[in-house]
């Protein structure tokens, strides 16, 4: 399958490294707004064609699957562009800026019979099934609560601090512990309590989020772009607890009993980068004529976007395009009142 990468930044490089050894994959094309940058990327990672325009690449009939590696502020535009030219899409997280955008592009992909899936890698990794199996085994008894965190000192990174790039800790970092909670406890949330510290630019810099579930479980989430955290996930049960080392790319899972002694430990299988699982899933889905991947179905993507919309709304964090859209609605309402 000929795979193309839209964007030539750091995460695109990670994906390119991933694609090189995969079977049935051709590192076919890369596009950047700078042709020299695209060519340098192609030369470095062995891609056959380099384009200095996204549109030019999407016109290429030999492109089968496009991996979108641009900032999430541009995902909506770039997904629509890919779908317009009939390309299957694997799009980096956060999927879009908000749920409205996500629903629109998902509906469009379904109407066109094209695969569109979110590349939130932890959903596709084999360690997810491992954690599920441990919980189902009953070894920790009944799970009652969990905690998960993710943080890197990344305020200097442009896409993290700029509102126009949909910056902030939530969409870039908080999305991982939120997905961790969703994978373990599901989505029957009946209460949300969330607080954040804002960056001088107005985006969220760090936050604590508490989720209450209908069955009485609770999850505590922490994310920050101001500091390094241990990235651990802890699932507490009546007979013990599970410790996940690095929720962003699980390295190992340890099970502790009531005496806090390790009774089981599973190390993650050797991987290329961890991105290979989402690529393989996307390819399988395309070959089978499906428009979504079972590991991250459209319903989960939309739920997660709605959850983050709700949390941002409570903080009063809106991106410029959302403020403009809200202003348009108010203006239309004013006109209607005048009429």
Buried (B, 14 or more C-beta within 10 A) or exposed (E): BBBBBBBBBEBBBBBBBBBEEBEEBBBBBBBBEEBEBBBBBBEEBEBEBBBBEBEEBBEBEEBBBBBBBBBBBBBBBBBBBBBEBEBBBBBBBBBBBBBBBBBBBBEBBEEBEBBBBBBBBBBBBEBBEBBEEBBEEEBBBEBBBBBBBBBBEBBEBEBBBBBEBBBBBBBBBBBBBBBBBBBBBEBEBEEEEBEBEBBEBBBBBBBBBBBBBEEEBBBBBBBBBBEEBEBBBBBBBEEBBBBBBBBBBBEBBBBBBEEEEEEBEBEBEEBBBBBBBBBBBBBEBBEEEBBBBEBBBBEBBBBBBBBBBEBBEBBEBBBBBBEEBEEEEEEEEEEEEEE
